[in-house]
C-alpha cells in the first residue's frame, strides 16, 4: 500500500530502515517492525490511545476465542461480497481481526492505530503486514490505494475512508448494539439505562451494501473478566463500587451483540 508523508502529503519511499519523502521528512522503522507516522502536531495527548496493559489484556481475551464469531462473520461476509485487498484496518489494535481477515482473503494488510503500544504489539505478533502508528483523521495512505477499509469497534472517518478506497472498494464497520454485554453492565452499574442506538448509520459518501447482526454468548473466568472490561469504554466510567463488584466476580456468562455493516463509496455521476 502506498504511503504518504503525514507532514507534507508527498509519497513516502522505502529506505533501508524506514521511509522518506522528497522533502526529506524521514520516519524510522522500530525494531519491532512498525513505523510511527504520527507527528506531534497530530497528537492530542502525550501518549494517545490504549496503554500496554489494555493492549495485552485485549490480546489475551481475543486469542481465547471468545469473540471468534465476529471474526468469522467478517471473513465470510468479505469473501461472499468478493472483497479484495489491500486491506487498511483503521484502529487495528493488536491486529487480531485484520490479520485473520488478510490470511482468509490471502491479501496484503496495513494496520493503523493511534496507540504506539497497539501497533508495537501487532508488529511483534504478526510479521507479514505493515503496521503504522497514525491517526484516522489524517490517514498516511495515498488516494485510492485500498481495496478494503475496516473499522471494527472504532471511529468512522467517512471522508478519509472514501479518499483511500478504490472506486470498487468496500468499507466494513462493526458497531456494538444496544444489548451488547448486558451481563457486564449489570454488575458494574447499579441500574441499566437503555439508550436508542443507530447500529446501521448513514455514512456520508457511502451507500449500504449489507448489514449483518452478530449475537452469541460466551463465558469468561478469572483474569479474563477484567480483560473484557478493559476492552470496553466502561473501563473509563466504572465507579469504585462497580469495580469492587466486578473484582468479586469469578465467572461471567454474557452476550455479545453487534452489527457488521458493509458500505461502498458512492460517486456522483459526472456530466460534461
VEXPA-463661 format. One line per field, with one value per residue: residue number from 1; x, y, z of N, C-alpha, C in turn. Coordinates in nm, 4 decimals, decimal comma. Example, Ala and Ser with C-alpha at 12.3 -4.5 7.8 and 13.67 -1.06 7.14 Angstrom:
REM VEXPA-463661
num <- [1_2]
npx <- [1,3190_1,2850]
npy <- [-0,5690_-0,2250]
npz <- [0,7800_0,7080]
capx <- [1,2300_1,3670]
capy <- [-0,4500_-0,1060]
capz <- [0,7800_0,7140]
cpx <- [1,3200_1,2900]
cpy <- [-0,3300_0,0030]
cpz <- [0,7800_0,7870]
This chain:
REM VEXPA-463661
num <- [1_2_3_4_5_6_7_8_9_10_11_12_13_14_15_16_17_18_19_20_21_22_23_24_25_26_27_28_29_30_31_32_33_34_35_36_37_38_39_40_41_42_43_44_45_46_47_48_49_50_51_52_53_54_55_56_57_58_59_60_61_62_63_64_65_66_67_68_69_70_71_72_73_74_75_76_77_78_79_80_81_82_83_84_85_86_87_88_89_90_91_92_93_94_95_96_97_98_99_100_101_102_103_104_105_106_107_108_109_110_111_112_113_114_115_116_117_118_119_120_121_122_123_124_125_126_127_128_129_130_131_132_133_134_135_136_137_138_139_140_141_142_143_144_145_146_147_148_149_150_151_152_153_154_155_156_157_158_159_160_161_162_163_164_165_166_167_168_169_170_171_172_173_174_175_176_177_178_179_180_181_182_183_184_185_186_187_188_189_190_191_192_193_194_195_196_197_198_199_200_201_202_203_204_205_206_207_208_209_210_211_212_213_214_215_216_217_218_219_220_221_222_223_224_225_226_227_228_229_230_231_232_233_234_235_236_237_238_239_240_241_242_243_244_245_246_247_248_249_250_251_252_253_254_255_256_257_258_259_260_261_262_263_264_265_266_267_268_269_270_271_272]
npx <- [0,0846_0,0573_0,2210_0,1930_0,3537_0,2959_0,3333_0,3779_0,2388_0,3469_0,4606_0,5833_0,8941_1,0468_1,3212_1,6352_1,5971_1,3359_1,1184_1,1085_1,0346_1,0265_1,0856_1,2568_1,1546_1,1757_1,1126_1,1714_1,1862_1,0741_1,2376_1,0644_0,9172_0,7270_0,6106_0,6267_0,4037_0,2869_0,2906_0,3920_0,2177_-0,0238_-0,1081_-0,3173_-0,2610_0,0115_0,0633_-0,1268_-0,4253_-0,4675_-0,3208_-0,0255_-0,0992_-0,3783_-0,3748_-0,2425_-0,4205_-0,6464_-0,5461_-0,5071_-0,7710_-0,9000_-0,7507_-0,8301_-1,0508_-1,3097_-1,4414_-1,4424_-1,6643_-1,7260_-1,5028_-1,5164_-1,7611_-1,7050_-1,4974_-1,6271_-1,8356_-1,6917_-1,5664_-1,7920_-1,8869_-1,6946_-1,4681_-1,1524_-0,8052_-0,5575_-0,5880_-0,6835_-0,6732_-0,8245_-0,7681_-0,6611_-0,5789_-0,4372_-0,4273_-0,5758_-0,8331_-0,7962_-0,5619_-0,6437_-0,8433_-0,6939_-0,5343_-0,7337_-0,8410_-0,6163_-0,4419_-0,2755_-0,2043_-0,2414_-0,2136_-0,3362_-0,3064_-0,3694_-0,2456_0,0715_0,1569_-0,0250_0,0267_0,2882_0,2616_0,1087_0,2856_0,4867_0,3588_0,2378_0,4025_0,3952_0,2195_0,1972_0,2564_0,1380_0,1733_-0,0566_-0,3065_-0,6606_-0,7868_-0,6153_-0,5112_-0,2118_-0,1941_-0,2035_-0,4306_-0,7018_-0,5777_-0,6495_-0,8287_-1,0049_-1,1379_-1,1366_-1,3082_-1,3371_-1,5288_-1,4414_-1,3572_-1,5391_-1,4295_-1,5488_-1,4814_-1,2017_-1,1853_-1,3203_-1,1537_-0,9159_-0,9998_-1,0372_-1,2446_-1,4107_-1,3978_-1,4578_-1,6057_-1,5895_-1,7630_-1,7923_-2,0208_-2,1184_-2,4228_-2,7346_-2,7914_-2,5500_-2,3235_-2,4761_-2,4638_-2,2128_-2,2536_-2,4646_-2,3412_-2,1445_-2,2800_-2,5267_-2,7859_-2,9415_-2,9392_-3,1204_-3,0428_-3,1397_-2,9860_-2,8247_-2,7512_-2,7089_-2,5906_-2,6172_-2,3558_-2,1761_-2,1144_-2,1090_-2,2800_-2,5050_-2,4338_-2,4720_-2,6009_-2,5291_-2,6449_-2,4819_-2,4767_-2,4098_-2,3366_-2,0962_-1,8448_-1,6445_-1,3677_-1,1946_-0,9007_-0,9775_-1,2221_-1,1660_-1,0127_-1,2063_-1,3579_-1,1598_-1,1516_-1,3620_-1,5489_-1,6437_-1,4518_-1,3528_-1,5575_-1,6406_-1,7314_-1,5894_-1,7315_-1,8548_-1,6291_-1,5378_-1,7424_-1,7142_-1,4574_-1,5048_-1,6295_-1,6001_-1,6656_-1,8242_-2,0985_-2,1970_-2,3550_-2,2610_-2,3398_-2,3626_-2,3235_-2,2433_-2,1686_-2,1598_-2,0293_-2,0163_-1,8257_-1,9972_-2,0306_-2,0921_-2,2516_-2,0754_-2,1211_-2,0520]
npy <- [-0,1195_0,2181_0,4724_0,8002_1,1048_1,2187_1,4803_1,6524_1,5370_1,4212_1,1393_0,8560_0,6999_0,3816_0,3240_0,2039_0,1581_0,2478_0,5140_0,7817_1,1068_1,3308_1,5758_1,5236_1,4466_1,2069_0,8744_0,6425_0,2841_0,0992_-0,1388_-0,3452_-0,3584_-0,1750_0,1475_0,4799_0,7135_0,9354_1,2534_1,5104_1,7301_1,6181_1,4881_1,4559_1,4133_1,3194_1,0451_0,8963_0,6900_0,3325_0,1847_-0,0153_-0,2174_-0,2368_-0,3197_-0,5695_-0,7078_-0,7116_-0,8631_-1,1127_-1,1763_-1,1833_-1,3800_-1,5987_-1,6842_-1,6057_-1,3999_-1,4972_-1,5537_-1,2998_-1,2343_-1,4491_-1,4016_-1,1572_-1,2387_-1,4311_-1,2794_-1,0830_-1,2449_-1,3466_-1,1171_-1,0655_-0,9209_-0,7621_-0,7069_-0,4405_-0,4446_-0,1980_-0,1483_0,0469_0,1745_-0,0574_-0,1887_-0,4607_-0,6214_-0,8570_-0,9088_-0,8072_-0,9335_-1,1982_-1,1692_-1,0857_-1,3119_-1,4957_-1,3925_-1,3929_-1,1689_-0,8438_-0,6490_-0,3488_-0,2144_0,0325_0,2376_0,4715_0,4278_0,3671_0,1499_-0,0451_-0,0946_-0,1724_-0,4118_-0,5539_-0,5704_-0,7271_-0,9676_-1,0378_-1,0838_-1,0416_-0,8264_-0,4625_-0,2276_0,0644_0,3580_0,6023_0,8530_0,8318_1,0521_1,1760_0,9965_0,8336_0,7468_0,6826_0,8228_0,6186_0,3676_0,1444_-0,1608_-0,2590_-0,1199_-0,1371_-0,0769_-0,1563_-0,1643_0,0936_0,4360_0,6043_0,7664_0,9233_1,0815_1,0478_0,7689_0,7231_0,8588_0,7038_0,4613_0,2411_0,2994_0,0745_-0,0333_-0,1601_-0,0812_-0,1969_-0,2089_-0,2466_-0,2267_-0,1905_-0,3194_-0,2151_-0,4001_-0,5107_-0,6865_-0,6952_-0,8404_-0,7796_-0,5039_-0,5064_-0,5792_-0,3840_-0,1415_0,0297_0,0384_-0,0432_0,1561_0,2236_0,3254_0,4500_0,3333_0,3894_0,1453_0,0976_0,3196_0,6078_0,6750_0,9389_0,9882_0,7234_0,4151_0,1770_-0,1658_-0,4131_-0,5455_-0,7146_-0,8778_-0,9792_-1,2094_-1,3729_-1,5980_-1,6149_-1,7281_-1,6122_-1,6367_-1,5728_-1,3823_-1,3052_-1,1823_-0,9238_-0,8484_-0,8383_-0,6145_-0,4180_-0,3917_-0,2382_0,0779_0,1159_0,0871_0,3358_0,4569_0,3256_0,2974_0,3089_0,1327_-0,0283_-0,1441_-0,2959_-0,4842_-0,6178_-0,7197_-0,9139_-1,1006_-1,4128_-1,5664_-1,5148_-1,5183_-1,3958_-1,1942_-1,1145_-0,8603_-0,7229_-0,5372_-0,5920_-0,3814_-0,3148_-0,1035_0,0779_0,3085_0,5993_0,7485_1,0453_1,0855_1,2205_1,4852_1,6209]
npz <- [0,0000_-0,0860_0,0859_0,2342_0,3255_0,6515_0,7151_0,4898_0,2813_0,0541_-0,1469_0,0276_0,0206_0,0399_0,2452_0,3747_0,6577_0,7055_0,6021_0,3591_0,2333_-0,0580_0,0452_0,2416_0,4880_0,7279_0,8517_1,0858_1,1058_1,3746_1,5925_1,6423_1,4128_1,3197_1,1931_1,2952_1,2121_1,3179_1,3661_1,6007_1,5934_1,5318_1,7515_2,0392_2,2956_2,5157_2,5148_2,3211_2,2806_2,3515_2,6461_2,7245_2,9023_2,8556_2,5872_2,5978_2,7593_2,5933_2,3817_2,5108_2,5722_2,3154_2,1811_2,3192_2,1931_2,2444_2,1054_1,8510_1,6731_1,5673_1,4115_1,2292_1,1010_0,9774_0,8014_0,6359_0,5240_0,3841_0,1922_0,0566_-0,0647_-0,2466_-0,1749_-0,2100_-0,1525_-0,1351_0,2286_0,4601_0,7913_1,0174_1,3286_1,4372_1,6665_1,8455_1,6264_1,5798_1,4413_1,1738_1,0854_1,0713_0,8785_0,6532_0,6119_0,5520_0,3135_0,1676_0,1175_0,1093_0,4043_0,5830_0,8932_1,1155_1,3994_1,6623_1,8957_2,0052_2,1521_2,0762_1,7979_1,8190_1,9569_1,7711_1,5540_1,6618_1,6901_1,4418_1,1561_0,8765_0,7779_0,7274_0,9715_1,1256_1,3221_1,3609_1,2782_1,2346_1,1386_0,9643_0,7443_0,6598_0,3884_0,0410_-0,2050_-0,3128_-0,2727_-0,1281_-0,1182_0,0629_0,3551_0,7023_1,0074_1,3160_1,5910_1,6228_1,5299_1,2646_0,9906_0,7520_0,5181_0,4906_0,4696_0,2308_0,0562_0,0535_-0,0429_-0,3263_-0,6197_-0,6461_-0,3975_-0,0566_0,2560_0,5798_0,8756_1,2246_1,4839_1,8243_1,9572_2,1196_2,3211_2,3912_2,5891_2,8355_3,0681_3,1859_3,2232_3,4059_3,6369_3,6915_3,6999_3,8973_3,8004_3,4856_3,1994_2,9185_2,5974_2,2847_1,9911_1,6884_1,4854_1,2231_1,0670_0,8491_0,6275_0,5219_0,1778_0,1185_0,0340_0,1705_0,1583_0,2801_0,5875_0,8797_1,1580_1,4594_1,7119_2,0140_2,2860_2,5538_2,7860_3,0517_3,2776_3,5859_3,5336_3,2791_3,3016_3,3890_3,1701_2,9710_3,0559_3,0207_2,7458_2,6767_2,6629_2,9141_3,1043_3,1547_3,2854_3,5067_3,8498_4,1839_4,3442_4,1526_4,0360_4,2486_4,2746_4,0321_4,0619_4,2456_4,0978_3,9772_3,7587_3,4499_3,2402_2,9362_2,6777_2,3552_2,1323_1,8268_1,5177_1,1835_0,9304_0,5840_0,3438_0,0334_-0,1641_-0,2740_-0,5751_-0,7362_-1,0526_-1,3214_-1,5471_-1,8620]
capx <- [0,0000_0,1397_0,2116_0,2246_0,4120_0,1926_0,3656_0,3608_0,1488_0,4161_0,4790_0,6958_0,9717_1,1103_1,4661_1,6872_1,5349_1,2170_1,0596_1,1482_0,9690_1,1158_1,1252_1,3481_1,0935_1,2061_1,0448_1,2438_1,1117_1,1120_1,2927_0,9536_0,8676_0,6233_0,6604_0,5494_0,3678_0,2017_0,3700_0,3497_0,1057_-0,1482_-0,1387_-0,3967_-0,2030_0,1493_0,0587_-0,2667_-0,4688_-0,4624_-0,1957_0,0267_-0,1815_-0,5035_-0,3464_-0,2124_-0,5443_-0,7303_-0,4890_-0,5361_-0,9140_-0,9334_-0,6871_-0,9017_-1,1555_-1,4431_-1,5035_-1,4181_-1,7780_-1,7195_-1,4008_-1,5648_-1,8650_-1,6339_-1,4262_-1,7222_-1,9074_-1,5970_-1,5496_-1,9174_-1,9018_-1,5832_-1,3727_-1,0118_-0,7175_-0,5040_-0,6737_-0,6378_-0,7503_-0,8101_-0,7966_-0,6344_-0,5465_-0,3259_-0,4241_-0,6444_-0,9347_-0,7476_-0,4642_-0,7226_-0,9100_-0,5937_-0,4975_-0,8503_-0,8538_-0,4831_-0,4106_-0,1904_-0,2681_-0,1793_-0,2901_-0,3028_-0,3695_-0,3073_-0,1687_0,2008_0,1622_-0,1057_0,0957_0,4076_0,2156_0,0670_0,4044_0,5599_0,2812_0,2083_0,5216_0,3773_0,1564_0,2624_0,1901_0,1650_0,1142_-0,1067_-0,4415_-0,7653_-0,8269_-0,5202_-0,4504_-0,0904_-0,2119_-0,2340_-0,5673_-0,7409_-0,4801_-0,7020_-0,9474_-1,0906_-1,1103_-1,2129_-1,3092_-1,4083_-1,5426_-1,3538_-1,4168_-1,5602_-1,3926_-1,6032_-1,4072_-1,0716_-1,2055_-1,3551_-1,0357_-0,8136_-1,0568_-1,0598_-1,3871_-1,4840_-1,3610_-1,5624_-1,5786_-1,6521_-1,7760_-1,8591_-2,0674_-2,1879_-2,5665_-2,7847_-2,7910_-2,4156_-2,2609_-2,5648_-2,4185_-2,1074_-2,3131_-2,5494_-2,2533_-2,0666_-2,3680_-2,6378_-2,9046_-2,9160_-3,0105_-3,1251_-3,0429_-3,1529_-2,8574_-2,8335_-2,6470_-2,6874_-2,5944_-2,5793_-2,2167_-2,1676_-2,0284_-2,1160_-2,4119_-2,5043_-2,4393_-2,5239_-2,5926_-2,5381_-2,6412_-2,3982_-2,5170_-2,3685_-2,2997_-1,9617_-1,8164_-1,5079_-1,3367_-1,0691_-0,8430_-1,0458_-1,3326_-1,1081_-0,9718_-1,3275_-1,3854_-1,0577_-1,1757_-1,4830_-1,5410_-1,6884_-1,3345_-1,3317_-1,6769_-1,6731_-1,7111_-1,5166_-1,8220_-1,8700_-1,5035_-1,5319_-1,8354_-1,6562_-1,3413_-1,5559_-1,6939_-1,5024_-1,7096_-1,9290_-2,1536_-2,2547_-2,3948_-2,2084_-2,4397_-2,3084_-2,3704_-2,1440_-2,2213_-2,0691_-2,0622_-1,9295_-1,8247_-2,0984_-1,9701_-2,1915_-2,2234_-2,0244_-2,1692_-1,9740]
capy <- [0,0000_0,3382_0,5615_0,9403_1,1735_1,2831_1,6218_1,7304_1,4669_1,3609_0,9948_0,8066_0,5934_0,2901_0,3284_0,0851_0,1359_0,3286_0,5807_0,9209_1,1749_1,4172_1,6910_1,4699_1,4045_1,0638_0,8027_0,5171_0,1662_0,0497_-0,2738_-0,4417_-0,3711_-0,0777_0,2817_0,5857_0,8226_1,0258_1,3686_1,5739_1,8220_1,5429_1,4252_1,5323_1,3867_1,2718_0,9023_0,8721_0,5525_0,2328_0,1575_-0,1501_-0,3086_-0,2583_-0,3946_-0,7086_-0,7665_-0,7377_-0,9771_-1,2355_-1,2049_-1,2198_-1,5052_-1,7081_-1,7269_-1,5622_-1,3158_-1,5558_-1,5379_-1,1704_-1,2523_-1,5424_-1,3332_-1,0603_-1,3101_-1,4931_-1,1736_-1,0240_-1,3400_-1,3526_-0,9932_-1,0549_-0,8188_-0,7883_-0,6089_-0,4417_-0,4072_-0,0971_-0,1596_0,1728_0,1396_-0,2014_-0,2514_-0,5554_-0,6853_-0,9872_-0,9231_-0,7826_-1,0359_-1,3154_-1,1374_-1,0852_-1,4512_-1,5606_-1,3432_-1,4056_-1,0380_-0,7545_-0,5774_-0,2391_-0,1820_0,1640_0,2715_0,5887_0,3772_0,3073_0,0195_-0,1387_-0,1368_-0,2450_-0,5468_-0,6170_-0,5985_-0,8369_-1,0919_-1,0674_-1,0335_-1,0106_-0,6985_-0,3338_-0,1691_0,2067_0,4426_0,7196_0,8940_0,8108_1,1825_1,2103_0,8677_0,8496_0,6491_0,7507_0,8134_0,5028_0,2593_0,0330_-0,2297_-0,2797_-0,0461_-0,1872_-0,0018_-0,2522_-0,1030_0,2105_0,5541_0,6114_0,8960_0,8959_1,1472_0,9836_0,6311_0,7294_0,9036_0,5999_0,3430_0,2357_0,3182_-0,0505_-0,0848_-0,1812_-0,0400_-0,2863_-0,1410_-0,3224_-0,1419_-0,2590_-0,2951_-0,1679_-0,5074_-0,5686_-0,7045_-0,6561_-0,9076_-0,6957_-0,3765_-0,5273_-0,5908_-0,2633_-0,0268_-0,0003_0,0142_-0,0358_0,2622_0,1907_0,4382_0,4083_0,3400_0,3649_0,0473_0,0967_0,4629_0,6584_0,7200_1,0331_0,9474_0,5783_0,3535_0,0494_-0,2868_-0,5250_-0,5326_-0,8492_-0,8824_-1,0838_-1,2234_-1,5023_-1,5974_-1,6633_-1,7304_-1,5790_-1,6653_-1,5198_-1,2598_-1,2669_-1,0917_-0,7891_-0,8213_-0,7979_-0,4749_-0,3314_-0,3741_-0,1576_0,2153_0,1168_0,0940_0,4768_0,5082_0,2417_0,3567_0,2235_0,0268_-0,1204_-0,2182_-0,3941_-0,5931_-0,6962_-0,7914_-1,0300_-1,1902_-1,5108_-1,6233_-1,4334_-1,5567_-1,2738_-1,1989_-1,0124_-0,8227_-0,6160_-0,5350_-0,5706_-0,3059_-0,3058_0,0111_0,1049_0,4520_0,6476_0,8516_1,1147_1,0821_1,3484_1,5165_1,7265]
capz <- [0,0000_-0,0972_0,1996_0,2107_0,4394_0,7330_0,7329_0,3662_0,1896_-0,0599_-0,1384_0,1069_-0,0426_0,1343_0,2558_0,4446_0,7881_0,7239_0,4861_0,3422_0,1211_-0,1361_0,1271_0,3428_0,6137_0,7376_0,9594_1,1078_1,1455_1,5066_1,5862_1,6414_1,2773_1,2841_1,1632_1,3605_1,1209_1,3945_1,4083_1,7258_1,5711_1,5177_1,8794_2,1352_2,4272_2,5052_2,4807_2,2826_2,2561_2,4580_2,7159_2,7058_2,9824_2,7828_2,4650_2,6324_2,8071_2,4762_2,3097_2,5858_2,5573_2,1776_2,1428_2,3851_2,1005_2,2874_2,0024_1,7188_1,5802_1,4975_1,3085_1,1273_1,0222_0,8929_0,6954_0,5428_0,4518_0,2885_0,0816_-0,0185_-0,1423_-0,3401_-0,1317_-0,2424_-0,0897_0,0006_0,3406_0,5562_0,9148_1,0902_1,4670_1,4282_1,7943_1,8410_1,4950_1,5752_1,3361_1,0374_1,0479_1,0328_0,7523_0,5462_0,5861_0,4905_0,1759_0,1066_0,0620_0,1886_0,5146_0,6554_1,0137_1,1704_1,5272_1,7243_2,0094_1,9709_2,2170_1,9977_1,6758_1,8618_1,9901_1,6452_1,4728_1,7246_1,6761_1,3009_1,0877_0,7351_0,7462_0,7506_1,0883_1,1340_1,4248_1,2913_1,3153_1,1340_1,0848_0,8574_0,7108_0,5792_0,2810_-0,0848_-0,2573_-0,3926_-0,2660_-0,0501_-0,1702_0,1795_0,4783_0,8153_1,1327_1,3999_1,7225_1,6180_1,4674_1,1210_0,9335_0,6187_0,4092_0,4756_0,4228_0,0884_-0,0185_0,0372_-0,1077_-0,4705_-0,6520_-0,6256_-0,2656_0,0421_0,3931_0,6767_1,0047_1,3305_1,5926_1,9328_1,9627_2,2488_2,4216_2,3973_2,7209_2,9450_3,1896_3,2431_3,2661_3,5238_3,7534_3,7219_3,7191_3,9890_3,7184_3,3428_3,1284_2,7766_2,5047_2,1452_1,9223_1,5443_1,4539_1,0776_1,0378_0,7177_0,6230_0,4098_0,0681_0,1020_0,0345_0,2409_0,0765_0,3587_0,7318_0,9366_1,3046_1,5186_1,8525_2,0667_2,4274_2,5854_2,9297_3,0903_3,4173_3,6400_3,4787_3,1556_3,3368_3,3859_3,0316_2,8992_3,0930_2,9630_2,6023_2,6576_2,7156_3,0542_3,1912_3,1882_3,3537_3,6211_3,9820_4,2775_4,3862_4,0392_4,0216_4,3568_4,2404_3,9230_4,1164_4,3186_4,0007_3,9308_3,6316_3,3891_3,1102_2,8806_2,5369_2,2648_2,0319_1,7441_1,3796_1,0777_0,8166_0,4694_0,2595_-0,0810_-0,1950_-0,3676_-0,6587_-0,8189_-1,1971_-1,3743_-1,6813_-1,9255]
cpx <- [0,0878_0,1138_0,2481_0,2758_0,3024_0,2162_0,3343_0,2705_0,2143_0,4357_0,5994_0,7627_1,0408_1,2615_1,5083_1,6151_1,4141_1,1677_1,1060_1,0731_1,0691_1,1619_1,2121_1,2871_1,1130_1,1450_1,1098_1,1488_1,1637_1,1600_1,1830_0,8899_0,7543_0,6883_0,5684_0,5276_0,2685_0,2861_0,3095_0,2263_-0,0271_-0,1857_-0,2246_-0,3502_-0,0637_0,1551_-0,0852_-0,2971_-0,4484_-0,3230_-0,1498_-0,0573_-0,3131_-0,4820_-0,3224_-0,3357_-0,6378_-0,6768_-0,5232_-0,6828_-0,9458_-0,8726_-0,7454_-1,0141_-1,2950_-1,5164_-1,4795_-1,5377_-1,7791_-1,6200_-1,4511_-1,6727_-1,8035_-1,5684_-1,5219_-1,7962_-1,8177_-1,5789_-1,6745_-1,9356_-1,7867_-1,4824_-1,2308_-0,9261_-0,6524_-0,6062_-0,6053_-0,7290_-0,7221_-0,8577_-0,7737_-0,6096_-0,4271_-0,3320_-0,5035_-0,7378_-0,8762_-0,6433_-0,5357_-0,7934_-0,8118_-0,5504_-0,6103_-0,8646_-0,7227_-0,4424_-0,3245_-0,2713_-0,1795_-0,2690_-0,2417_-0,3769_-0,2959_-0,2234_-0,0402_0,2124_0,0854_-0,0305_0,2271_0,3729_0,1758_0,1878_0,4850_0,4911_0,2634_0,3151_0,4977_0,3231_0,2447_0,1855_0,2349_0,1009_0,0723_-0,2484_-0,5391_-0,8078_-0,7382_-0,4459_-0,3270_-0,0848_-0,2568_-0,3792_-0,5870_-0,6488_-0,5291_-0,8230_-1,0504_-1,0438_-1,1965_-1,1986_-1,3982_-1,4101_-1,4534_-1,4251_-1,4368_-1,5291_-1,4256_-1,5189_-1,2735_-1,0855_-1,2371_-1,2340_-0,9388_-0,8671_-1,0552_-1,2087_-1,4709_-1,4580_-1,4810_-1,5133_-1,6590_-1,6465_-1,8440_-1,8925_-2,1353_-2,3356_-2,6078_-2,7722_-2,6561_-2,3659_-2,3482_-2,5243_-2,3119_-2,1667_-2,3952_-2,4674_-2,1918_-2,1528_-2,4839_-2,7701_-2,8690_-3,0015_-3,0039_-3,1314_-3,0563_-3,0201_-2,8780_-2,7194_-2,6261_-2,6916_-2,5670_-2,4355_-2,2026_-2,0684_-2,0293_-2,2615_-2,4010_-2,5184_-2,5080_-2,5081_-2,6194_-2,5348_-2,5553_-2,4334_-2,4802_-2,3340_-2,1592_-1,9437_-1,6696_-1,4910_-1,2072_-1,0268_-0,9155_-1,1666_-1,2830_-1,0629_-1,0908_-1,3613_-1,2883_-1,0744_-1,2886_-1,4634_-1,5834_-1,5705_-1,3070_-1,4476_-1,7060_-1,6430_-1,6313_-1,6031_-1,8407_-1,7461_-1,4912_-1,6244_-1,7774_-1,5360_-1,3840_-1,6233_-1,5895_-1,5360_-1,8268_-1,9699_-2,2304_-2,2900_-2,3321_-2,3129_-2,3862_-2,3612_-2,2519_-2,2128_-2,1154_-2,1182_-1,9695_-1,9343_-1,9329_-2,0389_-2,0792_-2,1506_-2,1787_-2,0735_-2,0900_-2,0614]
cpy <- [0,1241_0,4320_0,7041_1,0023_1,2429_1,4319_1,7030_1,6629_1,4068_1,2109_0,9609_0,6916_0,5107_0,3092_0,2127_0,0569_0,2243_0,3884_0,7261_0,9785_1,2671_1,5396_1,6494_1,4542_1,2539_1,0035_0,6656_0,4036_0,1194_-0,0945_-0,3798_-0,4555_-0,2776_0,0576_0,3841_0,7007_0,9173_1,1434_1,4362_1,6608_1,7501_1,4684_1,5169_1,5088_1,3299_1,1262_0,8651_0,7228_0,4615_0,2182_0,0147_-0,2527_-0,3396_-0,3462_-0,5421_-0,7803_-0,8008_-0,8565_-1,1080_-1,2746_-1,2546_-1,3540_-1,6253_-1,7617_-1,6812_-1,4803_-1,3703_-1,5444_-1,4049_-1,1796_-1,3410_-1,4795_-1,2314_-1,1307_-1,3653_-1,3884_-1,1085_-1,1155_-1,3460_-1,2313_-0,9714_-0,9479_-0,8600_-0,6737_-0,5147_-0,3954_-0,2976_-0,1079_-0,0369_0,1514_-0,0090_-0,2685_-0,3439_-0,6454_-0,8133_-1,0004_-0,9104_-0,8835_-1,1629_-1,2917_-1,1426_-1,2269_-1,5238_-1,5213_-1,3554_-1,2753_-0,9567_-0,6830_-0,4648_-0,2073_-0,0517_0,1859_0,3908_0,5488_0,3117_0,1676_-0,0857_-0,1868_-0,2076_-0,3911_-0,6230_-0,6588_-0,7150_-0,9706_-1,1339_-1,0026_-0,9907_-0,8729_-0,5780_-0,2653_-0,0247_0,2676_0,5716_0,7491_0,8737_0,9417_1,2276_1,0833_0,8881_0,7503_0,7230_0,7296_0,6830_0,3837_0,1372_-0,0288_-0,2527_-0,1876_-0,1079_-0,0924_-0,0802_-0,2024_0,0208_0,3247_0,5359_0,7532_0,8891_0,9558_1,0789_0,8412_0,6302_0,7685_0,7891_0,4737_0,3550_0,2584_0,1929_-0,1108_-0,0967_-0,1376_-0,1291_-0,2210_-0,2366_-0,2266_-0,2275_-0,2213_-0,2542_-0,2733_-0,5780_-0,5706_-0,6559_-0,7225_-0,8274_-0,5678_-0,3936_-0,5428_-0,4565_-0,1387_-0,0633_-0,0232_0,0308_0,0728_0,2334_0,3187_0,3847_0,4304_0,3065_0,2724_0,0296_0,2421_0,4941_0,7088_0,8115_0,9860_0,7987_0,5332_0,2138_-0,0656_-0,3998_-0,4942_-0,6694_-0,8407_-1,0002_-1,0915_-1,3626_-1,4877_-1,6540_-1,6570_-1,6983_-1,6053_-1,5963_-1,3883_-1,2121_-1,1777_-0,9478_-0,7518_-0,7760_-0,6524_-0,3813_-0,3063_-0,2764_-0,0146_0,2238_0,1243_0,2380_0,5344_0,4365_0,3133_0,2607_0,1054_-0,0763_-0,2047_-0,3261_-0,5124_-0,6805_-0,7774_-0,9169_-1,1319_-1,2853_-1,5675_-1,5427_-1,4928_-1,4370_-1,2950_-1,0834_-0,9853_-0,7032_-0,6308_-0,5097_-0,5010_-0,2986_-0,1933_0,0143_0,2539_0,4858_0,7647_0,9138_1,1043_1,2202_1,3677_1,6344_1,8477]
cpz <- [0,0000_0,0195_0,1603_0,3408_0,5209_0,7542_0,6073_0,2636_0,0671_-0,0382_-0,0518_0,0323_0,0649_0,1302_0,3466_0,5756_0,8121_0,5940_0,4822_0,2233_0,0517_-0,0578_0,2457_0,4816_0,6221_0,8634_0,9722_1,1451_1,2815_1,4955_1,5878_1,5040_1,2392_1,2569_1,2288_1,2626_1,1878_1,4435_1,5308_1,7058_1,5519_1,6457_1,9651_2,2783_2,4068_2,4613_2,4437_2,2647_2,3755_2,5177_2,6867_2,7821_2,9120_2,6600_2,4954_2,6853_2,6923_2,3980_2,3802_2,5694_2,4164_2,1378_2,2183_2,2970_2,1367_2,1812_1,8613_1,6248_1,5052_1,3824_1,1953_1,0400_0,9283_0,7746_0,5908_0,4602_0,3473_0,1680_-0,0058_-0,1095_-0,2405_-0,3044_-0,1685_-0,1912_-0,1877_0,1063_0,4212_0,6775_0,9996_1,2339_1,4874_1,5621_1,7807_1,7187_1,4773_1,4552_1,1958_0,9932_1,0030_0,8988_0,6360_0,5112_0,5128_0,3438_0,0981_0,0384_0,1579_0,2957_0,5639_0,7734_1,0730_1,3007_1,5862_1,8445_1,9624_2,0326_2,1367_1,8743_1,7077_1,8908_1,8633_1,5625_1,5293_1,7013_1,5312_1,2136_0,9433_0,7053_0,7744_0,8644_1,1062_1,2581_1,3551_1,3345_1,2001_1,0688_0,9702_0,8194_0,6218_0,4634_0,1560_-0,1279_-0,3345_-0,3837_-0,1876_-0,1202_-0,0623_0,2902_0,5873_0,9332_1,2272_1,5440_1,7321_1,5446_1,3174_1,0751_0,7850_0,5059_0,3834_0,4220_0,2736_0,0046_-0,0463_-0,0309_-0,2593_-0,4974_-0,6292_-0,4886_-0,1721_0,1801_0,4877_0,8147_1,1031_1,4440_1,6989_1,9305_2,1043_2,3580_2,4315_2,5421_2,8363_3,0761_3,2616_3,3000_3,3931_3,6510_3,7895_3,7432_3,8125_3,9166_3,5710_3,2799_2,9796_2,6939_2,3628_2,0740_1,7755_1,5047_1,3033_1,0305_0,8911_0,7277_0,5018_0,3038_0,0410_0,0919_0,0961_0,1417_0,1525_0,5067_0,7934_1,0889_1,3525_1,6669_1,9009_2,2147_2,4454_2,7365_2,9541_3,2396_3,4562_3,5764_3,3526_3,1817_3,3310_3,2455_2,9478_2,9295_3,0235_2,8145_2,5736_2,7071_2,8618_3,1509_3,2353_3,2706_3,4846_3,7529_4,0696_4,3225_4,2756_4,0187_4,1283_4,3262_4,1299_3,9724_4,1917_4,2265_3,9430_3,7936_3,5788_3,2552_3,0564_2,7337_2,4616_2,1578_1,9542_1,6005_1,2870_0,9621_0,7072_0,3784_0,1381_-0,1120_-0,2963_-0,4444_-0,7454_-0,9661_-1,2430_-1,5168_-1,7387_-1,9512]
